């Protein structure tokens, strides 16, 4: 997400190097580039105008002190303005109500609303310790009811059954009663989407709102629709008392216009952002962290939080202990590391949150293909336990069998074995306290790059 905007803004900031102070003359071109970058990102024009004016007003005349470069001073101003535009801080769900606290989900068809209900239920269960029930009041698409039932089963939320021939008010009343009797903390109500906003849809969701009396009414919107997402949210807000917005499909949006427009146009906070198709791919929206990502400063805080929540700490300790004892890093260890990386959303998610990624050459970024992980895992799964623990025994006939079993080529097996050897050497150096040696091997002194054939992470 934000790839294009990040690259444009970083190019602009680099152009300010060598200046003694920020003046109207030397930031004129930079502000023009910022304006073009925001418009290309599909940010709403009124938001762009206000953004550029605010940055200009704060930047002109600012002295560049000590070791701070004009580019660094300018990036701080742009960062602070991005945070202001997106809402200053993360606004949590307000669930302080007599249980069950009701969350009503609204939005247009195709925005990913039903999947987002499942993601939110999972997040509330795992991070907040809430017991959750979900119900579908979408009587226009029986398939949506079945989809929600499936998703609820996957995330461990209780599903309240409904059918297309029931009045929506009856469905919601029944779900509320069942949630009370079942002592549920939260009831999430999914509603019907439409291809466009119409009077019938608005009337139906108003009736649902009146019965449900939700503490949170969240508008789910596809971030790939750019500034149209903000305009649609504004139209909904005029008909319904929205309390917040959830942006979906952010992983497929390289522009980021919706994230930068929604708050300014609607006045409603973005509470969550969907970062992938998996049911754990929903993050609280932190404006300061998103601003850091846009400016290629990374988002290490979110990465650490994800690692704490998703990675198997026991396995990590066992591997560290094994390496300290001088034991070999084998292919089973490699598979565990690949599976752990998948839990974090793969290389693309990792690179999105590391600082300086906008400066990584395009050909290197293209190597960060998560399909490579799946192929490597398939190859290792095709091996016998003995082969995984003793890779040296894997010769000609074994390679052909492994390739056939994993649907790959012998050269893919050879490539994996070579990568494993290089990683095992690196791990051995690391286990001997050789972090400096490991960095040197990876090009830490002078930037020689990764060893040939090694994955770019």
C-alpha positions as CSV (number, residue, x, y, z in Angstrom):
1,X,0.0,0.0,0.0
2,X,1.1,3.6,-0.7
3,X,4.0,2.5,-2.9
4,X,3.5,5.2,-5.5
5,X,3.0,8.0,-3.0
6,X,6.0,6.8,-1.0
7,X,8.3,6.9,-4.0
8,X,7.1,10.3,-5.1
9,X,7.3,12.0,-1.7
10,X,10.8,10.5,-1.0
11,X,12.1,11.8,-4.4
12,X,10.7,15.2,-3.5
13,X,12.3,15.3,0.0
14,X,15.7,14.2,-1.4
15,X,15.6,17.3,-3.7
16,X,15.9,19.6,-0.7
17,X,19.4,18.4,0.3
18,X,22.0,21.0,0.6
19,X,19.7,23.9,1.5
20,X,20.4,25.9,4.6
21,X,16.8,26.7,5.5
22,X,13.3,26.1,4.2
23,X,12.2,29.1,2.1
24,X,9.3,29.8,-0.3
25,X,11.7,29.5,-3.2
26,X,13.3,26.1,-2.3
27,X,10.1,24.4,-1.2
28,X,8.0,25.7,-4.2
29,X,9.0,22.7,-6.4
30,X,8.7,20.3,-3.5
31,X,5.2,21.5,-2.7
32,X,4.2,21.1,-6.4
33,X,5.5,17.5,-6.3
34,X,3.7,16.8,-3.1
35,X,0.5,18.1,-4.6
36,X,0.9,15.9,-7.7
37,X,1.8,12.9,-5.6
38,X,-1.4,13.3,-3.6
39,X,-3.6,13.8,-6.7
40,X,-2.0,10.7,-8.3
41,X,-2.9,8.8,-5.1
42,X,-6.5,9.8,-5.7
43,X,-6.8,12.0,-2.6
44,X,-9.8,14.3,-2.8
45,X,-9.0,17.8,-4.2
46,X,-10.2,19.8,-1.2
47,X,-8.0,17.6,1.1
48,X,-5.0,18.1,-1.2
49,X,-5.4,21.9,-1.2
50,X,-5.7,22.1,2.5
51,X,-2.8,19.8,3.0
52,X,-0.4,21.7,0.8
53,X,-1.4,25.1,2.3
54,X,-0.8,23.8,5.8
55,X,2.6,22.3,4.9
56,X,3.6,25.6,3.2
57,X,2.5,27.7,6.1
58,X,4.5,25.6,8.6
59,X,7.6,25.1,6.4
60,X,8.4,28.6,5.2
61,X,11.1,30.2,7.2
62,X,11.8,27.2,9.4
63,X,15.5,27.2,10.3
64,X,17.4,24.0,9.8
65,X,19.2,23.3,13.1
66,X,22.3,21.3,13.8
67,X,22.5,18.0,12.1
68,X,18.9,18.2,10.8
69,X,18.8,18.5,7.0
70,X,16.1,20.5,5.2
71,X,14.8,17.2,3.9
72,X,14.4,15.9,7.4
73,X,12.8,19.1,8.6
74,X,10.3,19.0,5.6
75,X,9.6,15.3,6.2
76,X,8.7,16.0,9.8
77,X,6.2,18.7,8.7
78,X,4.7,16.4,6.1
79,X,4.5,13.5,8.5
80,X,2.7,15.7,11.1
81,X,0.2,16.9,8.5
82,X,-0.4,13.4,7.3
83,X,-1.2,12.3,10.9
84,X,-3.5,15.3,11.3
85,X,-5.4,14.6,8.1
86,X,-5.9,10.9,9.0
87,X,-7.1,11.6,12.6
88,X,-4.2,12.1,15.1
89,X,-4.5,8.7,16.9
90,X,-6.2,5.3,16.8
91,X,-9.8,5.4,18.0
92,X,-10.7,2.2,19.6
93,X,-14.2,0.6,19.5
94,X,-16.4,1.9,22.3
95,X,-17.9,-1.3,23.7
96,X,-18.7,0.1,27.2
97,X,-22.4,-0.9,27.1
98,X,-24.7,-3.4,28.8
99,X,-23.8,-6.7,27.0
100,X,-24.2,-7.5,24.3
101,X,-22.6,-4.4,22.8
102,X,-23.9,-4.3,19.2
103,X,-21.8,-3.4,16.2
104,X,-23.7,-2.7,13.0
105,X,-21.8,-3.1,9.7
106,X,-22.9,-1.1,6.7
107,X,-21.5,-0.6,3.2
108,X,-21.9,-1.2,-0.5
109,X,-21.8,-4.6,-2.2
110,X,-18.4,-5.9,-3.0
111,X,-16.6,-4.0,-0.2
112,X,-15.8,-7.2,1.7
113,X,-18.3,-6.5,4.5
114,X,-19.1,-10.2,5.4
115,X,-15.4,-11.2,5.5
116,X,-14.7,-8.1,7.6
117,X,-17.3,-9.2,10.1
118,X,-15.4,-12.5,10.5
119,X,-12.0,-10.6,10.8
120,X,-13.5,-8.2,13.4
121,X,-15.0,-11.1,15.4
122,X,-11.6,-12.9,15.4
123,X,-9.8,-9.7,16.5
124,X,-12.2,-9.1,19.4
125,X,-11.9,-12.7,20.5
126,X,-8.1,-13.0,20.4
127,X,-7.0,-9.5,21.4
128,X,-9.9,-8.3,23.6
129,X,-11.0,-11.7,25.1
130,X,-14.6,-11.0,24.0
131,X,-17.3,-13.7,23.4
132,X,-18.8,-12.8,20.0
133,X,-22.0,-13.7,18.2
134,X,-22.6,-12.7,14.5
135,X,-25.8,-12.5,12.5
136,X,-26.7,-11.7,8.9
137,X,-29.6,-9.4,8.2
138,X,-28.9,-9.6,4.5
139,X,-32.2,-11.1,3.3
140,X,-31.4,-10.1,-0.3
141,X,-28.6,-12.6,-0.8
142,X,-29.0,-16.0,0.8
143,X,-25.4,-16.8,-0.2
144,X,-24.3,-14.0,2.2
145,X,-26.0,-15.8,5.1
146,X,-24.2,-19.0,4.2
147,X,-20.9,-17.2,3.8
148,X,-21.2,-15.6,7.2
149,X,-21.9,-19.0,8.8
150,X,-18.8,-20.4,7.2
151,X,-16.6,-17.4,8.3
152,X,-18.0,-17.6,11.8
153,X,-17.0,-21.3,12.0
154,X,-13.5,-20.4,10.9
155,X,-13.0,-17.7,13.5
156,X,-14.8,-19.5,16.4
157,X,-17.7,-17.0,16.7
158,X,-21.2,-18.1,17.4
159,X,-23.5,-17.8,14.4
160,X,-27.2,-16.9,14.8
161,X,-29.1,-18.5,11.9
162,X,-31.4,-16.3,9.7
163,X,-33.2,-16.8,6.4
164,X,-34.1,-14.7,3.4
165,X,-37.9,-14.9,4.1
166,X,-37.6,-13.2,7.5
167,X,-38.2,-9.5,8.2
168,X,-34.9,-7.9,9.1
169,X,-36.3,-6.5,12.3
170,X,-37.3,-10.0,13.4
171,X,-33.8,-11.3,12.7
172,X,-32.1,-8.6,14.8
173,X,-34.5,-9.0,17.7
174,X,-33.9,-12.7,17.7
175,X,-30.2,-12.3,17.6
176,X,-30.2,-9.8,20.5
177,X,-32.3,-12.1,22.6
178,X,-30.0,-15.1,21.8
179,X,-26.9,-13.0,22.6
180,X,-28.3,-11.9,26.0
181,X,-29.3,-15.5,26.9
182,X,-25.9,-16.8,25.8
183,X,-24.1,-14.1,27.8
184,X,-22.2,-12.8,24.7
185,X,-20.1,-9.7,25.1
186,X,-20.6,-8.5,21.5
187,X,-23.1,-9.0,18.7
188,X,-22.0,-8.1,15.2
189,X,-24.8,-7.5,12.7
190,X,-24.0,-7.8,9.0
191,X,-26.4,-5.9,6.6
192,X,-27.2,-6.0,2.9
193,X,-24.9,-4.2,0.5
194,X,-26.1,-2.6,-2.8
195,X,-24.3,-1.7,-6.0
196,X,-25.2,2.0,-5.2
197,X,-26.9,4.0,-2.6
198,X,-30.7,4.0,-2.8
199,X,-33.7,5.0,-0.7
200,X,-34.8,1.4,-0.2
201,X,-31.4,0.4,1.2
202,X,-31.2,3.4,3.5
203,X,-34.7,2.8,4.8
204,X,-33.9,-0.9,5.6
205,X,-30.7,-0.1,7.4
206,X,-32.4,2.7,9.4
207,X,-35.0,0.2,10.6
208,X,-32.2,-2.3,11.6
209,X,-30.4,0.5,13.4
210,X,-33.5,1.4,15.4
211,X,-34.0,-2.2,16.6
212,X,-30.3,-3.0,17.2
213,X,-29.4,0.3,18.9
214,X,-25.7,-0.3,18.2
215,X,-22.9,1.3,20.2
216,X,-20.8,1.2,17.0
217,X,-22.0,1.7,13.4
218,X,-19.1,1.0,11.1
219,X,-19.0,1.8,7.4
220,X,-17.0,-0.8,5.4
221,X,-15.5,0.6,2.2
222,X,-13.1,-0.7,-0.5
223,X,-10.0,1.5,-0.3
224,X,-9.3,0.8,-4.0
225,X,-12.2,3.1,-4.9
226,X,-10.0,6.0,-3.8
227,X,-11.7,9.3,-3.0
228,X,-15.0,7.8,-4.0
229,X,-14.7,5.8,-0.8
230,X,-14.8,9.0,1.2
231,X,-17.7,10.4,-0.8
232,X,-19.8,7.2,-0.3
233,X,-19.0,7.2,3.4
234,X,-20.2,10.8,3.6
235,X,-23.5,9.9,1.9
236,X,-24.0,7.0,4.4
237,X,-23.2,9.3,7.3
238,X,-26.0,11.7,6.3
239,X,-28.5,8.9,6.5
240,X,-27.0,6.9,9.4
241,X,-25.1,7.9,12.5
242,X,-21.7,6.4,11.6
243,X,-19.2,6.0,14.4
244,X,-16.2,5.0,12.2
245,X,-14.9,3.5,9.0
246,X,-13.1,0.2,8.1
247,X,-11.0,0.4,5.0
248,X,-10.7,-3.0,3.2
249,X,-8.4,-4.3,0.4
250,X,-5.6,-1.9,1.4
251,X,-3.1,-4.5,0.3
252,X,-4.3,-4.1,-3.3
253,X,-4.2,-0.3,-3.3
254,X,-0.8,1.2,-4.1
255,X,-2.3,4.8,-4.0
256,X,-3.8,5.3,-0.6
257,X,-6.2,8.1,-1.5
258,X,-9.1,6.7,0.6
259,X,-7.0,6.6,3.8
260,X,-6.1,10.3,3.3
261,X,-9.6,11.5,2.3
262,X,-12.1,9.7,4.6
263,X,-11.4,11.5,7.8
264,X,-11.4,15.0,6.3
265,X,-14.6,14.4,4.2
266,X,-16.7,12.5,6.7
267,X,-15.3,13.7,10.0
268,X,-15.4,10.0,11.1
269,X,-12.3,8.1,12.3
270,X,-10.9,5.1,10.4
271,X,-10.9,2.5,13.1
272,X,-9.5,-0.5,11.2
273,X,-7.7,-1.3,7.9
274,X,-7.9,-4.7,6.1
275,X,-4.5,-5.7,4.8
276,X,-5.2,-9.1,3.1
277,X,-7.6,-11.9,2.4
278,X,-6.8,-14.0,5.4
279,X,-9.1,-13.7,8.5
280,X,-6.3,-12.3,10.7
281,X,-5.6,-9.5,8.2
282,X,-7.3,-6.7,10.0
283,X,-5.3,-4.0,11.9
284,X,-6.3,-1.1,14.1
285,X,-5.7,2.1,12.1
286,X,-2.9,4.1,13.6
287,X,-2.5,7.4,11.7
288,X,1.0,8.0,12.9
289,X,2.2,4.6,11.9
290,X,0.5,4.8,8.5
291,X,2.1,8.3,8.0
292,X,5.5,6.6,8.7
293,X,4.8,4.0,6.1
294,X,3.8,6.5,3.5
295,X,7.1,8.4,4.1
296,X,9.1,5.2,4.0
297,X,10.0,5.5,7.6
298,X,8.6,2.0,8.3
299,X,6.2,0.7,10.9
300,X,8.4,-1.4,13.2
301,X,5.9,-1.0,16.1
302,X,3.1,-2.7,14.2
303,X,5.6,-5.4,13.0
304,X,6.7,-6.1,16.6
305,X,3.0,-6.3,17.8
306,X,2.2,-8.7,14.9
307,X,5.2,-10.9,15.8
308,X,4.2,-11.0,19.5
309,X,0.6,-12.0,18.5
310,X,1.3,-14.4,15.7
311,X,4.7,-16.0,16.1
312,X,5.3,-19.2,18.1
313,X,7.6,-18.0,20.8
314,X,8.4,-21.5,22.1
315,X,9.6,-22.6,18.7
316,X,11.8,-19.5,18.4
317,X,13.4,-20.3,21.8
318,X,13.9,-24.0,20.9
319,X,15.7,-23.0,17.7
320,X,17.9,-20.5,19.5
321,X,18.8,-23.1,22.1
322,X,19.6,-25.6,19.4
323,X,21.9,-23.3,17.6
324,X,23.7,-22.3,20.8
325,X,24.5,-25.9,21.4
326,X,26.2,-26.0,18.0
327,X,23.5,-28.2,16.3
328,X,22.8,-27.9,12.6
329,X,20.1,-25.6,11.2
330,X,18.2,-28.3,9.2
331,X,15.4,-28.2,6.6
332,X,12.7,-28.7,9.3
333,X,14.0,-25.5,10.9
334,X,13.8,-23.7,7.6
335,X,10.3,-24.9,7.0
336,X,9.3,-23.6,10.5
337,X,10.8,-20.2,9.7
338,X,9.0,-20.0,6.3
339,X,5.7,-20.9,8.1
340,X,6.3,-18.2,10.7
341,X,7.0,-15.7,7.9
342,X,3.7,-16.7,6.3
343,X,1.9,-15.9,9.6
344,X,3.3,-12.4,9.4
345,X,1.7,-12.0,6.0
346,X,4.8,-12.9,4.0
347,X,7.7,-10.9,2.6
348,X,5.4,-8.2,1.1
349,X,3.9,-7.4,4.5
350,X,7.3,-7.4,6.1
351,X,8.8,-5.1,3.4
352,X,5.8,-2.8,3.7
353,X,6.7,-2.1,7.3
354,X,10.5,-1.9,7.2
355,X,12.0,1.6,6.7
356,X,13.8,2.4,3.5
357,X,12.0,0.0,1.3
358,X,11.2,2.7,-1.3
359,X,14.9,2.8,-2.1
360,X,15.1,-0.9,-2.7
361,X,15.6,-1.6,-6.5
362,X,12.5,-2.8,-8.3
363,X,14.2,-6.0,-9.4
364,X,14.9,-6.9,-5.8
365,X,11.3,-6.0,-4.7
366,X,10.0,-8.4,-7.4
367,X,12.0,-11.2,-5.8
368,X,9.9,-10.8,-2.7
369,X,7.3,-13.1,-4.1
370,X,5.4,-15.0,-1.4
371,X,4.6,-17.8,-3.9
372,X,8.3,-18.7,-3.6
373,X,7.6,-19.4,0.1
374,X,4.8,-21.8,-0.8
375,X,7.0,-23.5,-3.4
376,X,9.8,-24.0,-0.9
377,X,7.4,-25.3,1.8
378,X,5.9,-27.8,-0.7
379,X,9.5,-29.0,-1.6
380,X,10.4,-29.6,2.0
381,X,7.0,-31.3,2.7
382,X,7.8,-33.7,-0.2
383,X,11.0,-34.9,1.7
384,X,11.2,-37.7,4.2
385,X,11.9,-36.8,7.9
386,X,15.4,-38.2,7.4
387,X,16.1,-36.0,4.4
388,X,14.9,-32.9,6.2
389,X,17.3,-33.6,9.1
390,X,20.2,-34.7,6.9
391,X,20.1,-32.7,3.6
392,X,23.5,-34.0,2.5
393,X,21.9,-37.4,1.6
394,X,19.6,-35.7,-1.0
395,X,21.2,-36.8,-4.4
396,X,20.0,-37.4,-7.9
397,X,17.1,-39.9,-7.5
398,X,15.9,-38.3,-4.3
399,X,15.9,-34.9,-6.0
400,X,13.8,-36.2,-8.8
401,X,11.3,-37.8,-6.4
402,X,11.0,-34.7,-4.3
403,X,10.5,-32.5,-7.4
404,X,7.8,-34.8,-8.7
405,X,6.1,-35.0,-5.3
406,X,6.0,-31.2,-4.9
407,X,5.1,-30.3,-8.5
408,X,8.4,-28.5,-9.1
409,X,11.6,-29.0,-11.1
410,X,14.9,-30.5,-10.0
411,X,16.5,-27.1,-10.4
412,X,14.0,-25.7,-7.8
413,X,15.1,-28.4,-5.4
414,X,18.8,-27.5,-6.1
415,X,18.0,-23.9,-5.5
416,X,16.3,-24.6,-2.1
417,X,19.2,-26.8,-1.0
418,X,21.7,-24.0,-1.9
419,X,19.7,-21.4,0.0
420,X,19.5,-23.7,3.0
421,X,23.3,-24.2,3.0
422,X,23.8,-20.4,3.0
423,X,21.3,-19.8,5.7
424,X,22.8,-22.6,7.8
425,X,26.2,-21.0,7.5
426,X,24.7,-17.6,8.5
427,X,22.9,-19.2,11.5
428,X,26.1,-20.9,12.6
429,X,28.0,-17.5,12.7
430,X,25.0,-15.9,14.5
431,X,25.0,-18.7,17.1
432,X,28.6,-17.9,18.0
433,X,27.8,-14.3,18.8
434,X,28.8,-13.3,15.3
435,X,26.1,-10.8,14.5
436,X,28.8,-8.5,13.2
437,X,30.2,-11.4,11.1
438,X,26.7,-12.1,9.8
439,X,26.1,-8.5,8.8
440,X,29.5,-8.4,7.1
441,X,28.6,-11.6,5.2
442,X,25.3,-10.0,4.1
443,X,27.1,-6.8,2.9
444,X,26.7,-4.8,6.1
445,X,30.1,-3.1,5.5
446,X,29.8,-1.3,2.2
447,X,26.5,-2.8,1.0
448,X,27.7,-5.9,-0.9
449,X,24.1,-7.3,-0.8
450,X,22.8,-10.7,0.1
451,X,24.8,-13.8,-0.7
452,X,24.0,-15.2,-4.2
453,X,20.7,-17.1,-4.2
454,X,19.6,-16.1,-0.8
455,X,16.1,-14.7,-0.3
456,X,16.0,-10.9,0.0
457,X,15.0,-10.4,3.6
